[in-house]
Amino acid sequence: MSNYFTQAGSFLVSTIIGLYITIVVIRFLFQWVRADFHNPISQFVVKATNPLLIPMRRFIPGLFGLDMSALVLAYLLQVLELFLLFFISETQAPILLIFWSAIGQLITLFLYVFLIAILVQAVASWISPGNYNPMLALVNQLTEPVLRPARKMLPPFSGLDLSPLLVIIVINLLIMLVPVLFSS
């Protein structure tokens, strides 16, 4: 029975904190790509993250026009999640390992956000090309900075844009590399 509570607690911590970290990371990325903040989805992201980010901005300045408080918040929440998961499972881990692993997990999350955005964009281009959707507009704005260099390296071939495939391969290779770099 205690195994059930350990699994349930771990699931809840990972889900709740993980979803919020993802929203904070998305806010950071939207700012990085200069996404349309009048979009209803952007407005949701801003309203969901403002309660924690506004107080942090008093102490953490921006850098190169980016909201570094969002990055710091995502990192601190990732560290909190790892601490809670180790606490729930009654496992001891070196504190430095938790802080180091949090960096690797955040990098992986950034990569997954781009991977999922590219996949959503590709599927949407097959299902309903040319239709406007607020979510797809943000996805296009988010993926453009990573797809643009790939389009220069791999121009359209017979009318097919294969640059998303190239970027997906590179992102998957990076996702495989992160645990090698950030493991104990």
Buried (B, 14 or more C-beta within 10 A) or exposed (E): EEEEEBEEBBEEBBEEBBEBBBBBBBBBBBBBBEBEEEBEBBEEBBEBBEEBBEEBBEEBEEEEEEBBBBBBBBBBBBBBBBBBBBEBEEEEBEEEBBBBBBBBBBBBBBBBBBBBBBBBBBEBBEEEEEEEEBEBBBBBBBBEEBBEEBBEEBEEEEEEBBBBBBBBEBBEEBBEBBEEEBEE
